[in-house]
Amino acid sequence: GVARPGFLPAGPKSSWADRLAAFRDVWSPLLLFLFVIGGLYGGFFIPTEAGAVGAVGAFLIGILRGKLNREGILQSLLQATRTAAAVFTVLIGALCFGYFLTITQTPQYVTEFLTGLGIGPYGVLALILLMYLVLGCLMDAMAMVILTVPIVFPVVTALGFDPIWFGIIIVMTVELGLIHPPVGMNVFVIKSVIKDVSMSTVFAGVLPFVVTDLIRLVILIAFPIIALWLPMRMIG
């Protein structure tokens, strides 16, 4: 880049004719992206409906381009069934866990405990984010969110934080937890794919991303409007 020119190998230069030819190959995902995000931003459908619209759009594009035959459709349906089964297994466990929380009134006790620590709203928020960083070494991201949000969400709302902003913060922290040392789960996934690279090299490679993610978290916490500006202007 500008700071260290020549640090990374440069790719071959392409003519505008080659660039336009390559653009013709990516029109379909670009069109699908604009359709789904545009409809969501314009208030034509809610996020759940946007997912369905995206799936139908991808299906139609696959058929029109001749990339999706009967075997491909069966394979995609099989993969979707496996994914749905895994998701619903976690959701069923979360529902049972939620029932337990309701009976025991755990969220109320946790809220009273954390708000009574005397460390202020941002101190409590720091504890919650630290918890997610630790859990990132032990759990899948979706499982983390489903199992912990029923407990921490009442705390966050009691402290006066914006729920949408907190949701964005949680997603970022969960993903950070999956790559930070010493036991980031995604780091081990990378190691399993590229076996000839040492674990220390993989961790050294992700450290700059950990640092930048931490800086991004601090900026978003200091200036919530960064995360809320776009949602506040959505129609619907």
Residue pairs with C-beta under 8 A, 6 or more apart in sequence:
1 7
1 8
14 22
28 61
28 65
31 61
32 54
32 57
32 58
32 61
35 53
35 54
35 57
36 50
36 53
36 54
36 57
37 50
39 45
39 50
39 53
40 46
40 47
40 50
40 234
41 234
41 235
42 235
42 236
43 234
43 235
43 236
44 236
45 53
46 236
59 68
62 68
62 72
68 76
87 142
90 140
90 142
90 143
90 146
91 146
93 147
94 146
94 147
94 150
97 147
97 150
98 150
100 106
101 107
101 150
101 151
106 151
107 150
107 151
107 153
107 154
107 155
108 154
110 151
110 152
110 154
110 155
111 154
111 155
111 158
114 124
114 127
114 155
115 124
115 155
115 158
115 159
117 123
117 124
119 127
121 159
121 160
121 161
122 221
124 155
124 159
125 156
125 159
125 161
125 221
128 152
128 155
128 156
129 169
129 173
129 217
131 148
131 152
132 144
132 148
132 170
132 173
132 174
132 177
133 173
133 176
133 177
133 180
134 177
135 144
135 148
135 174
135 177
136 144
136 173
136 174
136 176
136 177
136 178
136 179
136 180
136 184
136 185
137 177
137 180
137 182
137 183
137 184
137 185
138 183
139 147
140 185
141 174
141 175
141 178
144 174
144 177
145 170
145 171
145 174
149 170
153 163
153 166
156 163
156 166
157 163
162 224
162 228
164 227
164 228
164 231
165 220
165 224
165 227
165 228
168 220
168 227
169 217
169 220
169 221
169 227
172 213
172 216
172 217
172 220
173 217
175 213
176 210
176 213
176 214
176 217
177 184
178 184
178 185
178 186
179 186
179 187
179 206
179 209
179 210
180 206
180 210
181 187
181 203
181 207
181 210
182 203
184 206
187 199
187 202
187 203
187 206
190 202
191 197
191 199
191 202
194 202
219 226
220 226
220 227
